[in-house]
């Protein structure tokens, strides 16, 4: 039980050291992730369409 209490105390102490991001940082990071996801999806969709077109021409 002592180890558990010590673990919780140390975990709490470490969490107090963390510098949490502000709202602006989180919002800008989310925008980057959404834009990147849309761009990758568009590129993969284009590749898929081109491959499908090429396969239909071949057969």
MIDRENDO-43270 format. One record per residue: residue number from 1; residue in one letter; y negated, x, z negated of N, C-alpha, C in turn. Coordinates in nm, 3 decimals. Each point is the difference from the previous one (the first is absolute). Last residue first. Layout:
REM residues N
{rec NUM, "a", {Y, X, Z}, {Y, X, Z}, {Y, X, Z}}
...
***
This chain:
REM residues 59
{rec 59, "x", {0.328, -0.825, 6.915}, {0.115, -0.089, 0.018}, {-0.045, -0.123, 0.068}}
{rec 58, "x", {-0.313, 0.338, -0.083}, {0.120, 0.078, 0.031}, {0.119, -0.090, 0.028}}
{rec 57, "x", {-0.422, -0.181, -0.138}, {-0.009, 0.056, 0.135}, {0.128, 0.071, 0.040}}
{rec 56, "x", {-0.035, -0.165, -0.437}, {0.013, -0.112, 0.095}, {-0.013, 0.048, 0.145}}
{rec 55, "x", {-0.067, 0.312, -0.346}, {0.142, -0.041, 0.003}, {0.019, -0.113, 0.100}}
{rec 54, "x", {-0.442, 0.147, -0.083}, {0.078, 0.102, 0.071}, {0.147, -0.037, 0.012}}
{rec 53, "x", {-0.286, -0.281, -0.255}, {-0.035, -0.007, 0.141}, {0.081, 0.100, 0.083}}
{rec 52, "x", {0.046, 0.021, -0.463}, {0.061, -0.124, 0.049}, {-0.029, -0.016, 0.150}}
{rec 51, "x", {-0.211, 0.355, -0.222}, {0.144, 0.024, 0.014}, {0.072, -0.122, 0.055}}
{rec 50, "x", {-0.459, -0.046, -0.093}, {0.022, 0.092, 0.112}, {0.148, 0.030, 0.020}}
{rec 49, "x", {-0.125, -0.261, -0.371}, {-0.024, -0.074, 0.124}, {0.027, 0.089, 0.121}}
{rec 48, "x", {0.025, 0.201, -0.424}, {0.109, -0.097, 0.017}, {-0.015, -0.076, 0.132}}
{rec 47, "x", {-0.346, 0.291, -0.132}, {0.119, 0.076, 0.039}, {0.117, -0.094, 0.028}}
{rec 46, "x", {-0.386, -0.194, -0.176}, {-0.023, 0.044, 0.137}, {0.120, 0.079, 0.053}}
{rec 45, "x", {0.007, -0.128, -0.450}, {0.013, -0.118, 0.086}, {-0.019, 0.037, 0.145}}
{rec 44, "x", {-0.077, 0.333, -0.322}, {0.143, -0.029, 0.012}, {0.025, -0.122, 0.087}}
{rec 43, "x", {-0.447, 0.107, -0.090}, {0.063, 0.107, 0.080}, {0.149, -0.027, 0.018}}
{rec 42, "x", {-0.238, -0.290, -0.282}, {-0.043, -0.017, 0.139}, {0.065, 0.104, 0.090}}
{rec 41, "x", {0.071, 0.030, -0.465}, {0.070, -0.117, 0.054}, {-0.036, -0.021, 0.147}}
{rec 40, "x", {-0.228, 0.335, -0.234}, {0.139, 0.040, 0.023}, {0.079, -0.116, 0.059}}
{rec 39, "x", {-0.443, -0.093, -0.127}, {0.003, 0.093, 0.113}, {0.143, 0.044, 0.032}}
{rec 38, "x", {-0.074, -0.274, -0.378}, {-0.024, -0.075, 0.123}, {0.008, 0.092, 0.122}}
{rec 37, "x", {0.032, 0.201, -0.424}, {0.117, -0.084, 0.026}, {-0.014, -0.078, 0.130}}
{rec 36, "x", {-0.368, 0.252, -0.156}, {0.108, 0.088, 0.046}, {0.124, -0.080, 0.036}}
{rec 35, "x", {-0.360, -0.231, -0.196}, {-0.034, 0.043, 0.136}, {0.110, 0.089, 0.058}}
{rec 34, "x", {0.048, -0.134, -0.449}, {0.012, -0.116, 0.090}, {-0.029, 0.040, 0.145}}
{rec 33, "x", {-0.059, 0.328, -0.338}, {0.142, -0.035, 0.015}, {0.017, -0.115, 0.099}}
{rec 32, "x", {-0.438, 0.129, -0.117}, {0.065, 0.104, 0.079}, {0.146, -0.034, 0.025}}
{rec 31, "x", {-0.243, -0.283, -0.285}, {-0.045, -0.014, 0.139}, {0.067, 0.103, 0.090}}
{rec 30, "x", {0.076, 0.029, -0.461}, {0.072, -0.115, 0.056}, {-0.041, -0.020, 0.146}}
{rec 29, "x", {-0.230, 0.327, -0.243}, {0.138, 0.042, 0.025}, {0.082, -0.113, 0.062}}
{rec 28, "x", {-0.441, -0.093, -0.138}, {-0.001, 0.085, 0.118}, {0.141, 0.050, 0.033}}
{rec 27, "x", {-0.053, -0.259, -0.390}, {-0.028, -0.081, 0.118}, {0.002, 0.086, 0.126}}
{rec 26, "x", {0.045, 0.218, -0.415}, {0.120, -0.080, 0.029}, {-0.021, -0.081, 0.128}}
{rec 25, "x", {-0.365, 0.246, -0.167}, {0.106, 0.090, 0.048}, {0.124, -0.078, 0.042}}
{rec 24, "x", {-0.354, -0.236, -0.204}, {-0.037, 0.044, 0.135}, {0.107, 0.092, 0.060}}
{rec 23, "x", {0.046, -0.146, -0.452}, {0.023, -0.109, 0.094}, {-0.029, 0.045, 0.144}}
{rec 22, "x", {0.131, 0.393, -0.328}, {-0.089, -0.115, -0.009}, {0.032, -0.102, 0.108}}
{rec 21, "x", {0.361, 0.354, -0.236}, {-0.097, -0.017, 0.109}, {-0.085, -0.126, -0.022}}
{rec 20, "x", {0.206, 0.308, -0.404}, {0.037, -0.112, 0.085}, {-0.104, -0.018, 0.109}}
{rec 19, "x", {0.179, 0.413, -0.310}, {-0.127, -0.050, 0.051}, {0.035, -0.108, 0.103}}
{rec 18, "x", {0.286, 0.199, -0.445}, {-0.005, -0.039, 0.140}, {-0.140, -0.048, 0.035}}
{rec 17, "x", {0.160, 0.121, -0.444}, {-0.056, 0.109, 0.078}, {-0.022, -0.036, 0.147}}
{rec 16, "x", {0.214, -0.289, -0.321}, {-0.142, 0.008, -0.035}, {-0.069, 0.110, 0.081}}
{rec 15, "x", {0.470, -0.059, 0.026}, {-0.071, -0.104, 0.075}, {-0.149, 0.001, -0.030}}
{rec 14, "x", {0.284, 0.290, -0.242}, {-0.012, 0.043, 0.140}, {-0.077, -0.102, 0.083}}
{rec 13, "x", {0.099, -0.107, -0.448}, {-0.095, 0.110, 0.004}, {-0.021, 0.049, 0.143}}
{rec 12, "x", {0.330, -0.325, -0.078}, {-0.133, -0.058, -0.019}, {-0.107, 0.109, 0.008}}
{rec 11, "x", {0.444, 0.139, 0.008}, {-0.031, -0.072, 0.123}, {-0.140, -0.059, -0.007}}
{rec 10, "x", {0.172, 0.203, -0.384}, {-0.034, 0.099, 0.101}, {-0.036, -0.065, 0.133}}
{rec 9, "x", {0.147, -0.280, -0.351}, {-0.126, 0.063, -0.037}, {-0.045, 0.101, 0.105}}
{rec 8, "x", {0.423, -0.200, 0.051}, {-0.105, -0.099, 0.023}, {-0.137, 0.061, -0.032}}
{rec 7, "x", {0.380, 0.263, -0.094}, {-0.016, -0.018, 0.144}, {-0.115, -0.096, 0.030}}
{rec 6, "x", {0.128, 0.059, -0.447}, {-0.069, 0.119, 0.049}, {-0.026, -0.012, 0.150}}
{rec 5, "x", {0.256, -0.334, -0.201}, {-0.138, -0.009, -0.047}, {-0.081, 0.118, 0.053}}
{rec 4, "x", {0.457, 0.009, 0.086}, {-0.062, -0.110, 0.074}, {-0.148, -0.013, -0.038}}
{rec 3, "x", {0.267, 0.305, -0.236}, {-0.025, 0.049, 0.135}, {-0.070, -0.106, 0.084}}
{rec 2, "x", {0.144, -0.112, -0.435}, {-0.116, 0.090, -0.004}, {-0.035, 0.052, 0.139}}
{rec 1, "x", {0.390, -0.261, -0.067}, {-0.120, -0.083, 0.000}, {-0.125, 0.087, 0.000}}
***
